[in-house]
Amino acid sequence: SELKLMYVDTYLFPIRKWATENGISMGLLRDAGWMRMGFDEDGLQYYSPTINYALKIPFFLDQGQTQIISWRSRLMDPEARTRYLSSPLNRSLNTALPVQSRMYNSWKLGSAAGKTIVITEGEFKSAIATRSTGILHLGILGIHEFDESMLQAIVDAKPAKVIVVLD
């Protein structure tokens, strides 16, 4: 519950009902990568779930973990062609997403001044290591995802020491 993960199984979890009860539109679920929009043969719009058997990992905007800026999905289906999906992310648009959408635990950088932080790969490693050691671990989505904006966010946080531990 501390990580605020959500397990989605469309057979057990009625996404449409949950969205309606929480005031979330199908368009927003499409933007988050949870639903696919299509058109039937009569040209009528419809939505269908994009994935099943997945952990939804929220990336927060704030220290209090009240605002979610993006989601990443850890696919649990052994038939899935990939293990992770990030959303919203459309690489074809070459959109620069904020650091909070690309570096897990970055919402905790405000408390990093004068402390040691660790950069690693992955949400789960960073979450578990932070919890078990008390040292802030930042999870990047992959080695090729690290860029100057992430580096600048770390420098701006003024940590005493930065340790890098990658896969």
C-alpha positions as protocol buffer text, in pm:
chain_id: "A"
residue {
  index: 1
  type: SER
  ca { x: 0 y: 0 z: 0 }
}
residue {
  index: 2
  type: GLU
  ca { x: 296 y: 237 z: 59 }
}
residue {
  index: 3
  type: LEU
  ca { x: 382 y: 219 z: -313 }
}
residue {
  index: 4
  type: LYS
  ca { x: 15 y: 266 z: -408 }
}
residue {
  index: 5
  type: LEU
  ca { x: 36 y: -2 z: -676 }
}
residue {
  index: 6
  type: MET
  ca { x: -277 y: -124 z: -846 }
}
residue {
  index: 7
  type: TYR
  ca { x: -319 y: -474 z: -982 }
}
residue {
  index: 8
  type: VAL
  ca { x: -538 y: -484 z: -1291 }
}
residue {
  index: 9
  type: ASP
  ca { x: -707 y: -798 z: -1409 }
}
residue {
  index: 10
  type: THR
  ca { x: -996 y: -703 z: -1634 }
}
residue {
  index: 11
  type: TYR
  ca { x: -1177 y: -1024 z: -1541 }
}
residue {
  index: 12
  type: LEU
  ca { x: -1167 y: -939 z: -1170 }
}
residue {
  index: 13
  type: PHE
  ca { x: -1140 y: -561 z: -1179 }
}
residue {
  index: 14
  type: PRO
  ca { x: -1413 y: -376 z: -1371 }
}
residue {
  index: 15
  type: ILE
  ca { x: -1211 y: -84 z: -1510 }
}
residue {
  index: 16
  type: ARG
  ca { x: -1513 y: 99 z: -1654 }
}
residue {
  index: 17
  type: LYS
  ca { x: -1705 y: 83 z: -1327 }
}
residue {
  index: 18
  type: TRP
  ca { x: -1400 y: 197 z: -1128 }
}
residue {
  index: 19
  type: ALA
  ca { x: -1339 y: 485 z: -1370 }
}
residue {
  index: 20
  type: THR
  ca { x: -1702 y: 599 z: -1355 }
}
residue {
  index: 21
  type: GLU
  ca { x: -1706 y: 584 z: -973 }
}
residue {
  index: 22
  type: ASN
  ca { x: -1387 y: 791 z: -958 }
}
residue {
  index: 23
  type: GLY
  ca { x: -1480 y: 1046 z: -1227 }
}
residue {
  index: 24
  type: ILE
  ca { x: -1214 y: 924 z: -1472 }
}
residue {
  index: 25
  type: SER
  ca { x: -1300 y: 949 z: -1841 }
}
residue {
  index: 26
  type: MET
  ca { x: -1231 y: 681 z: -2099 }
}
residue {
  index: 27
  type: GLY
  ca { x: -1015 y: 938 z: -2281 }
}
residue {
  index: 28
  type: LEU
  ca { x: -794 y: 976 z: -1976 }
}
residue {
  index: 29
  type: LEU
  ca { x: -768 y: 598 z: -1944 }
}
residue {
  index: 30
  type: ARG
  ca { x: -669 y: 590 z: -2311 }
}
residue {
  index: 31
  type: ASP
  ca { x: -402 y: 854 z: -2248 }
}
residue {
  index: 32
  type: ALA
  ca { x: -275 y: 651 z: -1952 }
}
residue {
  index: 33
  type: GLY
  ca { x: -246 y: 341 z: -2170 }
}
residue {
  index: 34
  type: TRP
  ca { x: -516 y: 145 z: -1990 }
}
residue {
  index: 35
  type: MET
  ca { x: -774 y: 154 z: -2270 }
}
residue {
  index: 36
  type: ARG
  ca { x: -760 y: 145 z: -2650 }
}
residue {
  index: 37
  type: MET
  ca { x: -997 y: 357 z: -2855 }
}
residue {
  index: 38
  type: GLY
  ca { x: -1135 y: 212 z: -3173 }
}
residue {
  index: 39
  type: PHE
  ca { x: -1426 y: 237 z: -3414 }
}
residue {
  index: 40
  type: ASP
  ca { x: -1664 y: -36 z: -3509 }
}
residue {
  index: 41
  type: GLU
  ca { x: -1785 y: -104 z: -3866 }
}
residue {
  index: 42
  type: ASP
  ca { x: -2062 y: 156 z: -3823 }
}
residue {
  index: 43
  type: GLY
  ca { x: -1807 y: 419 z: -3726 }
}
residue {
  index: 44
  type: LEU
  ca { x: -1910 y: 422 z: -3359 }
}
residue {
  index: 45
  type: GLN
  ca { x: -1635 y: 483 z: -3108 }
}
residue {
  index: 46
  type: TYR
  ca { x: -1559 y: 217 z: -2846 }
}
residue {
  index: 47
  type: TYR
  ca { x: -1296 y: 150 z: -2578 }
}
residue {
  index: 48
  type: SER
  ca { x: -1139 y: -179 z: -2479 }
}
residue {
  index: 49
  type: PRO
  ca { x: -872 y: -263 z: -2220 }
}
residue {
  index: 50
  type: THR
  ca { x: -520 y: -261 z: -2362 }
}
residue {
  index: 51
  type: ILE
  ca { x: -366 y: -504 z: -2120 }
}
residue {
  index: 52
  type: ASN
  ca { x: -460 y: -759 z: -1862 }
}
residue {
  index: 53
  type: TYR
  ca { x: -272 y: -900 z: -1565 }
}
residue {
  index: 54
  type: ALA
  ca { x: -63 y: -596 z: -1487 }
}
residue {
  index: 55
  type: LEU
  ca { x: 68 y: -399 z: -1193 }
}
residue {
  index: 56
  type: LYS
  ca { x: 9 y: -28 z: -1241 }
}
residue {
  index: 57
  type: ILE
  ca { x: 293 y: 175 z: -1087 }
}
residue {
  index: 58
  type: PRO
  ca { x: 213 y: 540 z: -1015 }
}
residue {
  index: 59
  type: PHE
  ca { x: 474 y: 814 z: -1060 }
}
residue {
  index: 60
  type: PHE
  ca { x: 391 y: 1098 z: -826 }
}
residue {
  index: 61
  type: LEU
  ca { x: 437 y: 1468 z: -873 }
}
residue {
  index: 62
  type: ASP
  ca { x: 455 y: 1559 z: -506 }
}
residue {
  index: 63
  type: GLN
  ca { x: 617 y: 1447 z: -181 }
}
residue {
  index: 64
  type: GLY
  ca { x: 275 y: 1373 z: -30 }
}
residue {
  index: 65
  type: GLN
  ca { x: 199 y: 1127 z: -311 }
}
residue {
  index: 66
  type: THR
  ca { x: -136 y: 1290 z: -387 }
}
residue {
  index: 67
  type: GLN
  ca { x: -85 y: 1380 z: -754 }
}
residue {
  index: 68
  type: ILE
  ca { x: -4 y: 1114 z: -1011 }
}
residue {
  index: 69
  type: ILE
  ca { x: 180 y: 1246 z: -1318 }
}
residue {
  index: 70
  type: SER
  ca { x: 208 y: 916 z: -1508 }
}
residue {
  index: 71
  type: TRP
  ca { x: 177 y: 540 z: -1478 }
}
residue {
  index: 72
  type: ARG
  ca { x: 404 y: 253 z: -1571 }
}
residue {
  index: 73
  type: SER
  ca { x: 268 y: -96 z: -1618 }
}
residue {
  index: 74
  type: ARG
  ca { x: 450 y: -414 z: -1517 }
}
residue {
  index: 75
  type: LEU
  ca { x: 291 y: -682 z: -1731 }
}
residue {
  index: 76
  type: MET
  ca { x: 236 y: -1010 z: -1547 }
}
residue {
  index: 77
  type: ASP
  ca { x: 109 y: -1205 z: -1847 }
}
residue {
  index: 78
  type: PRO
  ca { x: 374 y: -1461 z: -1950 }
}
residue {
  index: 79
  type: GLU
  ca { x: 256 y: -1419 z: -2312 }
}
residue {
  index: 80
  type: ALA
  ca { x: 335 y: -1044 z: -2315 }
}
residue {
  index: 81
  type: ARG
  ca { x: 601 y: -937 z: -2565 }
}
residue {
  index: 82
  type: THR
  ca { x: 743 y: -678 z: -2326 }
}
residue {
  index: 83
  type: ARG
  ca { x: 760 y: -652 z: -1947 }
}
residue {
  index: 84
  type: TYR
  ca { x: 694 y: -279 z: -1902 }
}
residue {
  index: 85
  type: LEU
  ca { x: 481 y: -11 z: -2063 }
}
residue {
  index: 86
  type: SER
  ca { x: 508 y: 358 z: -1979 }
}
residue {
  index: 87
  type: SER
  ca { x: 225 y: 600 z: -2024 }
}
residue {
  index: 88
  type: PRO
  ca { x: 163 y: 859 z: -2138 }
}
residue {
  index: 89
  type: LEU
  ca { x: 457 y: 822 z: -2373 }
}
residue {
  index: 90
  type: ASN
  ca { x: 458 y: 855 z: -2748 }
}
residue {
  index: 91
  type: ARG
  ca { x: 819 y: 840 z: -2864 }
}
residue {
  index: 92
  type: SER
  ca { x: 717 y: 935 z: -3217 }
}
residue {
  index: 93
  type: LEU
  ca { x: 626 y: 1281 z: -3088 }
}
residue {
  index: 94
  type: ASN
  ca { x: 969 y: 1318 z: -2926 }
}
residue {
  index: 95
  type: THR
  ca { x: 804 y: 1490 z: -2632 }
}
residue {
  index: 96
  type: ALA
  ca { x: 1025 y: 1583 z: -2339 }
}
residue {
  index: 97
  type: LEU
  ca { x: 843 y: 1442 z: -2037 }
}
residue {
  index: 98
  type: PRO
  ca { x: 909 y: 1583 z: -1691 }
}
residue {
  index: 99
  type: VAL
  ca { x: 1164 y: 1407 z: -1472 }
}
residue {
  index: 100
  type: GLN
  ca { x: 885 y: 1293 z: -1237 }
}
residue {
  index: 101
  type: SER
  ca { x: 746 y: 1080 z: -1522 }
}
residue {
  index: 102
  type: ARG
  ca { x: 1078 y: 911 z: -1589 }
}
residue {
  index: 103
  type: MET
  ca { x: 1257 y: 870 z: -1256 }
}
residue {
  index: 104
  type: TYR
  ca { x: 1083 y: 676 z: -979 }
}
residue {
  index: 105
  type: ASN
  ca { x: 1098 y: 836 z: -634 }
}
residue {
  index: 106
  type: SER
  ca { x: 1198 y: 1171 z: -787 }
}
residue {
  index: 107
  type: TRP
  ca { x: 914 y: 1330 z: -589 }
}
residue {
  index: 108
  type: LYS
  ca { x: 1134 y: 1270 z: -281 }
}
residue {
  index: 109
  type: LEU
  ca { x: 1426 y: 1478 z: -411 }
}
residue {
  index: 110
  type: GLY
  ca { x: 1311 y: 1771 z: -198 }
}
residue {
  index: 111
  type: SER
  ca { x: 1439 y: 1586 z: 109 }
}
residue {
  index: 112
  type: ALA
  ca { x: 1777 y: 1483 z: -44 }
}
residue {
  index: 113
  type: ALA
  ca { x: 1986 y: 1791 z: 45 }
}
residue {
  index: 114
  type: GLY
  ca { x: 2301 y: 1691 z: 231 }
}
residue {
  index: 115
  type: LYS
  ca { x: 2219 y: 1319 z: 214 }
}
residue {
  index: 116
  type: THR
  ca { x: 2337 y: 1023 z: 8 }
}
residue {
  index: 117
  type: ILE
  ca { x: 2118 y: 914 z: -282 }
}
residue {
  index: 118
  type: VAL
  ca { x: 2147 y: 609 z: -504 }
}
residue {
  index: 119
  type: ILE
  ca { x: 2053 y: 586 z: -872 }
}
residue {
  index: 120
  type: THR
  ca { x: 1945 y: 241 z: -986 }
}
residue {
  index: 121
  type: GLU
  ca { x: 1725 y: 85 z: -1252 }
}
residue {
  index: 122
  type: GLY
  ca { x: 1362 y: 8 z: -1182 }
}
residue {
  index: 123
  type: GLU
  ca { x: 1077 y: 110 z: -958 }
}
residue {
  index: 124
  type: PHE
  ca { x: 1072 y: -200 z: -741 }
}
residue {
  index: 125
  type: LYS
  ca { x: 1445 y: -200 z: -667 }
}
residue {
  index: 126
  type: SER
  ca { x: 1440 y: 168 z: -579 }
}
residue {
  index: 127
  type: ALA
  ca { x: 1128 y: 137 z: -362 }
}
residue {
  index: 128
  type: ILE
  ca { x: 1247 y: -170 z: -171 }
}
residue {
  index: 129
  type: ALA
  ca { x: 1602 y: -40 z: -127 }
}
residue {
  index: 130
  type: THR
  ca { x: 1476 y: 299 z: -3 }
}
residue {
  index: 131
  type: ARG
  ca { x: 1249 y: 131 z: 245 }
}
residue {
  index: 132
  type: SER
  ca { x: 1504 y: -122 z: 372 }
}
residue {
  index: 133
  type: THR
  ca { x: 1805 y: 115 z: 397 }
}
residue {
  index: 134
  type: GLY
  ca { x: 1648 y: 454 z: 463 }
}
residue {
  index: 135
  type: ILE
  ca { x: 1863 y: 591 z: 178 }
}
residue {
  index: 136
  type: LEU
  ca { x: 1676 y: 751 z: -112 }
}
residue {
  index: 137
  type: HIS
  ca { x: 1706 y: 537 z: -425 }
}
residue {
  index: 138
  type: LEU
  ca { x: 1594 y: 686 z: -756 }
}
residue {
  index: 139
  type: GLY
  ca { x: 1477 y: 439 z: -1018 }
}
residue {
  index: 140
  type: ILE
  ca { x: 1547 y: 516 z: -1381 }
}
residue {
  index: 141
  type: LEU
  ca { x: 1349 y: 324 z: -1644 }
}
residue {
  index: 142
  type: GLY
  ca { x: 1664 y: 200 z: -1817 }
}
residue {
  index: 143
  type: ILE
  ca { x: 2023 y: 302 z: -1871 }
}
residue {
  index: 144
  type: HIS
  ca { x: 1941 y: 470 z: -2202 }
}
residue {
  index: 145
  type: GLU
  ca { x: 1670 y: 677 z: -2038 }
}
residue {
  index: 146
  type: PHE
  ca { x: 1903 y: 883 z: -1816 }
}
residue {
  index: 147
  type: ASP
  ca { x: 1952 y: 1236 z: -1948 }
}
residue {
  index: 148
  type: GLU
  ca { x: 2067 y: 1586 z: -1857 }
}
residue {
  index: 149
  type: SER
  ca { x: 1732 y: 1690 z: -1710 }
}
residue {
  index: 150
  type: MET
  ca { x: 1753 y: 1403 z: -1460 }
}
residue {
  index: 151
  type: LEU
  ca { x: 2111 y: 1494 z: -1377 }
}
residue {
  index: 152
  type: GLN
  ca { x: 2008 y: 1858 z: -1326 }
}
residue {
  index: 153
  type: ALA
  ca { x: 1721 y: 1754 z: -1094 }
}
residue {
  index: 154
  type: ILE
  ca { x: 1970 y: 1555 z: -886 }
}
residue {
  index: 155
  type: VAL
  ca { x: 2223 y: 1841 z: -877 }
}
residue {
  index: 156
  type: ASP
  ca { x: 1948 y: 2087 z: -781 }
}
residue {
  index: 157
  type: ALA
  ca { x: 1853 y: 1860 z: -488 }
}
residue {
  index: 158
  type: LYS
  ca { x: 2205 y: 1916 z: -345 }
}
residue {
  index: 159
  type: PRO
  ca { x: 2279 y: 1566 z: -216 }
}
residue {
  index: 160
  type: ALA
  ca { x: 2607 y: 1509 z: -31 }
}
residue {
  index: 161
  type: LYS
  ca { x: 2685 y: 1199 z: -234 }
}
residue {
  index: 162
  type: VAL
  ca { x: 2542 y: 1021 z: -539 }
}
residue {
  index: 163
  type: ILE
  ca { x: 2600 y: 648 z: -587 }
}
residue {
  index: 164
  type: VAL
  ca { x: 2514 y: 478 z: -915 }
}
residue {
  index: 165
  type: VAL
  ca { x: 2424 y: 107 z: -912 }
}
residue {
  index: 166
  type: LEU
  ca { x: 2291 y: -21 z: -1244 }
}
residue {
  index: 167
  type: ASP
  ca { x: 2193 y: -367 z: -1364 }
}
